[in-house]
Amino acid sequence: MRIQSLVVVVLALVFGGSAAVGVRSFLNTRDEAGPKAETVPVMVAVIDIARGGMITSELIKTRNFPKELVPAGALTKPEDALGRAVAIPVVKDEPILDAKLSPKGAGRGLAALVPKGMRAVTIQTPNVASGVAGFVMPGNKVDVLLTVNDSGNSDTGGGSTTPLLQMVEILAVDQRIDAPADNKVDAKELRSVTLLVTPHQANLVDLGQNKGTLHLSLRNLEDKQDSNTRPATLADLRFRQEKPWDEKARGLLGALGQALSKRATPPPPAPALPTPPPTQPRARYLAVYRGPSPPSYEPLGTMNQRADGEAPAEGASGPGLAGARGIPPQASGNVTGREASLGRTP
């Protein structure tokens, strides 16, 4: 290798190393000079905590969060979370929120999940969940249906089913207050369902399960509207032949199309008014007086057509004249001086 090439290589290495050292020093200086973000200690879960679990020191830890990223209601002190039951499941590394825990002093177990003013009532029958094949989970919303056999009532036909309660939360399924991993409970092992109700609703449920049969109807968690369903009776079921949904939808769409077509058709136009016949212009005559003789009448057009301006000979008849001196066409009687001066037929 020649000396010139070696010198070029050495200089390139020196300059490249100097540039790298300078850039690194600049970045370190800027990081040290920049303001540090303010952090806040937040309690987070060490592992997944199921619904109903009790918060202990082994289940939580402290982690610093930027102040502007701290969730609303996050607990910042361990003593604020210890000894409280989890009302809503918490996953690993999730901040512990006050809204997801039961109140302080509420105890542990199912009682800690019952809010003030509410009651937990249990339906002791495995037939409750048979209608949904064991898919009822703690935390789901259901409607409670009551079926009563009343053979002596002719109005119902011998039996009826009534929507007893709507949008009721399930606190526990059998002895489980948290949902299993596969989100399904074996219907054969299902022996009870515990509901969260008001005191009055608890009375209705107790009376219903002693005088009839209770069933659950699972509903969507976002469905919060009243179903407005009337009771169904055996009298309604007799001779009932309801059409399939597709036929009903087809009929509904057909009726809607007809209604829209009628609405889109414009109303017929109003009949045209009859055109009145054209009015004939009123004839205008000029009265010509020659001494004591009665006046003679000539149309104005006739007078305008004369070139010499002379009146027609006495007794002559022209266009528009009746042939008699002093009487205009289609006129009778005497003509006053005013009417003669106006040149109009009386």
C-alpha positions in Angstrom: 0.0 0.0 0.0 1.3 3.4 -0.8 2.0 6.0 1.8 -0.7 8.4 0.4 -3.4 5.8 0.7 -2.4 4.9 4.2 -2.5 8.6 5.2 -6.0 9.0 3.8 -7.3 6.0 5.7 -5.8 7.2 9.0 -7.3 10.6 8.6 -10.7 9.2 7.8 -10.6 7.1 11.0 -9.5 10.1 13.1 -12.2 12.4 11.7 -15.0 9.8 11.9 -14.1 9.0 15.5 -14.0 12.6 16.4 -17.4 13.2 14.9 -19.0 10.3 16.7 -17.5 11.4 20.1 -18.8 14.9 19.5 -22.4 13.8 18.6 -22.5 11.6 21.7 -21.3 14.3 23.9 -23.9 16.7 22.5 -26.8 14.3 23.0 -25.7 13.5 26.6 -25.5 17.2 27.4 -28.9 17.9 26.0 -30.5 15.1 28.0 -28.9 16.3 31.2 -30.0 19.9 30.5 -33.6 19.0 29.6 -36.3 19.1 32.3 -37.3 15.7 33.7 -41.0 14.7 33.6 -42.8 14.7 36.9 -43.8 11.1 38.0 -46.4 9.9 40.4 -46.3 6.5 42.2 -49.3 4.3 41.3 -50.4 0.9 42.7 -50.5 -1.8 40.0 -51.4 -5.5 40.1 -48.6 -8.0 40.2 -50.9 -10.8 38.8 -54.4 -11.2 37.6 -56.9 -10.7 40.4 -60.3 -12.3 40.0 -63.6 -10.8 41.0 -64.1 -11.1 44.8 -60.4 -11.5 45.6 -58.9 -9.7 48.6 -56.1 -7.2 48.0 -52.9 -8.1 49.9 -49.4 -6.7 49.8 -48.2 -9.7 47.6 -50.8 -8.8 44.9 -49.8 -5.1 44.3 -46.7 -3.1 43.7 -45.7 0.5 43.1 -44.8 1.9 39.7 -44.0 5.4 38.7 -46.3 6.9 36.0 -45.9 10.3 34.3 -48.2 12.7 36.1 -50.3 13.5 32.9 -50.8 9.7 32.2 -52.1 8.7 35.6 -55.7 7.3 35.2 -58.5 9.0 37.1 -59.2 7.3 40.4 -55.9 5.4 40.5 -54.7 4.5 44.0 -51.2 6.0 45.0 -50.8 4.5 48.5 -50.7 0.8 49.4 -52.9 1.4 52.5 -55.7 2.6 50.2 -56.0 -0.8 48.5 -55.1 -3.4 51.2 -58.0 -5.3 52.7 -60.5 -4.4 50.0 -62.3 -6.9 47.8 -62.1 -6.7 44.0 -65.5 -6.0 42.5 -64.3 -5.9 38.9 -61.5 -8.3 37.7 -58.0 -6.7 37.4 -55.3 -7.9 35.0 -51.6 -7.9 35.5 -49.8 -4.5 35.5 -53.1 -2.7 35.5 -53.4 0.3 37.8 -55.6 -0.3 40.8 -58.7 1.9 40.5 -60.9 2.8 43.4 -64.0 2.1 41.4 -63.0 -1.5 40.9 -62.7 -2.3 44.6 -65.4 -2.7 47.2 -65.8 0.0 49.9 -63.5 -0.2 52.9 -64.8 -2.3 55.7 -67.2 -4.2 53.4 -65.5 -7.4 54.3 -64.6 -10.2 51.9 -66.5 -12.7 49.9 -69.9 -12.1 48.2 -71.1 -9.6 50.9 -68.4 -7.2 49.8 -69.9 -7.1 46.3 -73.4 -6.1 47.4 -73.8 -2.3 47.2 -75.7 -0.5 49.9 -79.5 -0.7 49.5 -79.3 -3.8 47.4 -79.8 -7.5 48.2 -78.4 -10.8 47.0 -81.1 -13.5 46.5 -80.4 -17.0 45.4 -82.7 -19.2 43.2 -82.3 -22.8 44.4 -83.1 -24.7 41.3 -80.9 -26.1 38.5 -83.6 -25.5 35.9 -83.0 -21.8 36.1 -80.0 -21.8 33.7 -81.2 -24.7 31.5 -82.7 -22.3 29.0 -79.3 -20.8 28.2 -77.3 -24.1 28.4 -75.1 -23.0 31.3 -73.8 -19.8 29.6 -74.9 -17.5 32.5 -71.8 -16.0 34.1 -71.2 -13.8 37.1 -71.6 -10.2 35.9 -74.1 -11.0 33.2 -77.4 -9.3 32.8 -80.6 -11.5 32.7 -84.4 -11.2 32.7 -86.2 -13.4 35.2 -89.3 -15.2 33.7 -92.0 -16.6 35.9 -94.2 -19.5 34.7 -97.4 -20.3 36.6 -99.8 -23.1 36.0 -103.4 -21.9 36.8 -105.8 -24.5 35.4 -108.8 -22.7 36.9 -108.3 -19.5 35.0 -110.1 -19.5 31.6 -108.5 -16.2 30.5 -105.0 -17.7 30.4 -106.0 -21.1 29.1 -104.4 -22.9 32.1 -100.9 -21.3 32.3 -98.9 -18.1 31.7 -95.3 -16.8 31.6 -94.6 -13.3 32.9 -91.4 -11.2 32.7 -91.0 -10.8 36.4 -87.7 -8.8 36.5 -85.6 -7.3 33.8 -81.9 -6.4 33.5 -80.8 -8.1 36.7 -77.1 -8.7 37.4 -75.8 -12.1 38.3 -73.6 -12.0 41.4 -72.6 -15.7 41.5 -73.3 -18.9 39.7 -73.4 -21.8 42.2 -70.3 -21.0 44.4 -68.4 -19.1 41.8 -68.3 -15.3 41.9 -65.9 -15.0 39.0 -66.3 -16.3 35.4 -64.3 -19.4 34.5 -61.6 -19.3 31.9 -63.8 -21.1 29.2 -66.8 -18.7 29.9 -69.1 -21.7 30.4 -70.5 -23.6 33.4 -71.6 -27.2 33.2 -75.4 -27.1 33.4 -75.3 -30.5 35.2 -73.3 -29.0 38.0 -75.3 -25.8 38.2 -77.4 -25.8 41.4 -78.1 -22.1 42.1 -77.8 -18.6 40.7 -77.5 -15.5 42.9 -79.0 -12.3 41.7 -78.4 -8.6 42.7 -81.8 -7.1 43.3 -83.6 -4.5 45.3 -85.5 -5.5 48.5 -88.9 -5.4 46.7 -87.5 -7.5 43.8 -86.2 -10.0 46.4 -89.8 -10.5 47.6 -91.0 -11.0 44.1 -88.3 -13.6 43.4 -89.1 -15.5 46.6 -92.8 -15.6 45.9 -92.2 -16.6 42.3 -90.0 -19.5 43.0 -92.4 -20.8 45.7 -95.6 -20.5 43.5 -94.2 -21.1 40.1 -91.1 -21.9 38.0 -88.3 -19.3 37.3 -86.2 -19.2 34.2 -83.5 -16.8 33.1 -83.2 -15.0 29.7 -79.7 -13.8 28.9 -79.4 -10.3 27.4 -76.6 -8.2 26.0 -74.7 -6.0 28.5 -75.3 -3.0 26.3 -79.1 -3.6 26.1 -80.5 -1.4 28.8 -84.0 -0.8 27.3 -87.2 -2.1 28.7 -88.6 -4.9 26.5 -92.2 -3.9 27.2 -93.3 -7.5 26.8 -96.8 -8.6 27.8 -97.4 -12.0 29.5 -97.8 -15.0 27.3 -100.6 -17.4 28.0 -101.7 -20.9 26.8 -104.7 -19.2 25.2 -102.3 -17.3 23.0 -100.5 -20.4 21.9 -103.5 -22.4 20.8 -104.0 -22.5 17.1 -101.1 -20.0 16.7 -99.3 -20.4 13.4 -96.7 -17.7 13.2 -95.0 -17.2 9.8 -91.2 -17.6 9.5 -89.2 -14.5 10.0 -88.1 -14.2 6.4 -91.7 -14.2 5.2 -92.7 -11.6 7.7 -89.7 -9.5 6.7 -90.6 -9.9 3.0 -94.2 -8.8 3.7 -93.0 -5.8 5.7 -90.6 -4.7 3.0 -93.3 -5.1 0.4 -95.7 -2.9 2.4 -93.0 -0.4 3.0 -92.2 -0.3 -0.8 -95.9 0.3 -1.6 -96.2 3.1 0.9 -93.1 4.8 -0.5 -94.3 4.4 -4.1 -97.6 6.0 -3.2 -95.9 8.8 -1.4 -93.5 9.4 -4.3 -96.3 9.7 -6.9 -97.2 13.4 -7.3 -100.9 14.4 -7.2 -102.7 14.9 -10.5 -102.6 18.4 -11.8 -105.7 20.5 -11.3 -108.1 20.8 -14.3 -107.4 23.8 -16.5 -109.9 26.6 -16.3 -112.0 27.2 -19.5 -110.6 30.0 -21.7 -113.2 32.8 -22.0 -114.2 33.7 -25.6 -112.5 36.8 -26.9 -114.5 40.0 -26.5 -115.4 41.9 -29.7 -114.4 45.5 -29.6 -117.3 47.9 -29.3 -118.1 49.8 -32.5 -117.5 53.5 -32.5 -119.5 55.8 -34.7 -119.3 59.5 -35.7 -122.5 61.6 -35.7 -122.7 63.9 -38.7 -125.1 66.9 -38.6 -126.1 68.6 -41.8 -128.4 71.6 -41.1 -131.8 70.7 -39.6 -131.6 67.2 -41.0 -131.3 64.3 -38.5 -127.8 63.2 -37.9 -126.2 60.4 -39.8 -123.8 57.9 -38.3 -120.6 56.5 -39.9 -118.0 54.2 -38.3 -114.8 55.9 -37.3 -112.8 53.5 -39.5 -114.9 54.6 -42.5 -114.1 58.2 -41.8 -110.4 57.5 -41.4 -110.4 55.7 -44.7 -111.7 58.7 -46.6 -109.0 60.6 -48.4 -111.0 63.8 -49.2 -112.7 64.1 -45.8 -116.2 64.5 -47.4 -119.2 62.9 -45.8 -121.1 60.4 -47.8 -124.0 61.4 -49.8 -127.3 61.8 -48.1 -129.2 58.5 -48.0 -126.1 56.6 -49.0 -125.3 53.5 -47.0 -121.8 52.4 -46.2 -120.1 49.8 -44.1 -121.6 49.8 -40.6 -124.7 51.7 -41.6 -128.2 50.4 -41.3 -129.3 52.2 -44.5 -131.6 54.6 -42.7 -130.6 58.2 -42.0 -130.1 59.1 -38.4 -130.1 55.6 -36.9 -126.8 53.8 -36.3 -126.5 50.0 -36.8 -128.0 48.0 -33.9 -129.3 51.1 -32.2 -132.7 52.5 -31.7 -134.2 55.6 -30.1 -132.8 59.1 -29.9 -129.2 60.0 -29.4 -128.3 62.6 -26.9 -125.8 65.3 -27.5 -123.3 63.7 -25.0 -123.5 60.3 -26.7 -123.0 61.9 -30.1 -120.0 63.8 -29.0 -118.4 60.7 -27.6 -119.0 58.9 -30.8 -120.4 55.8 -29.1 -123.4 53.8 -29.8 -126.0 54.4 -27.2 
